[in-house]
Amino acid sequence: MATNRSRRLRKKLCVAEFQELGCELTLNFKADLDDAAVDAFLEAFVADAVNANGLGYVGGDDYGFICLDKRGSISEEQRASVEAWLKSRSELAEFTLSPLMDVWYPENPINPA
């Protein structure tokens, strides 16, 4: 694949200076939670941790991806805010929030700022 791309093509492909960052989320709920409690948690999560920070969540009740609600990258502060919200919840047995990673090409390293 060509590495000498025009600015327009780099933007269209979301590479180089147009790289977009997000993070993966894995949720493990406590065994005694029923479906209604899981649904209530997910509604609160989307409203209080995701939408309140201008983020978007794509996924299900046990795995998903957090990215910016518009074109661009989430910041480390937004990621930390989501992590703090998750740590404060008693419904979770554990969770894993990955470091920031490329949304479109997860195997690619993060470009230095």
N, C-alpha and C positions, 0 to 999 in steps of 0.2 A: 504494500500500500504506500502511496506517495506520502512523503513527509513534508514536502514543500507546498503547502496549501495556502490559498488566498484567505484573507481575513473573513470574507463572507462564508466560505466553506468551513473554516474552523468554527465559526459561530453556529452554523447549521448542524455541524457534527458534535457540538458541545465539547470541544477539545481545546488544549492549550490554555490561553487566557480566558476561555469561555467554559472551562470545566465547572460542573455543578456538583456540590458536595451534599451528602446526607448521611444517615446512619441506619443500620439494621437494628431491629428490636425483637427480642424473643421473650415471651411472657410465660411463666409457669405459675398457675393459680394454686391456692391451697386446695387440698383434696375435698374438703367439706363444703366448698362453694357450689351452689346450685346455678342453673343457667340464668336465672333472673339476676342474681348477684353479679355474674360475669358480664351480662348485658349492661347493668347499671354502672359497673366499673368502666367498661369501654365507652359508654356515653360520657361519663365524667372525664375520662382521659382525653377524648377528642375535644370536648368543650374547654376544659381547664388547662391542659398541658399542650395540646396541639394548636387548636384555633387561636387561643389566647396569645400564642407566641408567633402568629403568622405562618404557621407550618401546615403541612399536609401529611396525612397518614394513609398509606396504601397497604392493605393486608387484611388479616383476619384476627381472630381472638387469641392466637398464640404466636404469630409471627407477622412482622410487617416491616415497612421501610418508612422512615421519617425524612421528609424533604421540605424545601421551601414551597409555600403555597403558590408562588409565581416563579418565573424564571430566575435562577440564581442559586446561591449556596446558603445553607444554614451556617450560623456562626457557632463558635465554641460556647458562647454564652447561652445561646438558645438550646444547644445540646445539654449543657449543664442544668438549665432550668427544667427540662424534661426529666433528666435523671433525678433531680431533687424531688420532683413531684412523685415519681415512681417510688422512691425510697420512703416517702411518707405514707404510702398506702399499705394497709394491713391485709388486703385481699391476695397479695402476691406471696408465694413461697420464695420465688427468686425471679430475677430478670437479667437479661444481658443487653446492654446498649453498646453497640460497636463504636470504635473511634470514627471520626469523619472519614468518608470514603467517596469515590467517584460514583455518582448516581447512575450514569449511563454505561460506564465501563468499569465495573468494580475491580477488575484485575489490574487496572492502571494505577500507578502511584499518584499521590496528590502533588500537584504542581506547587513549587514554592511561590509564596506571595510576592 
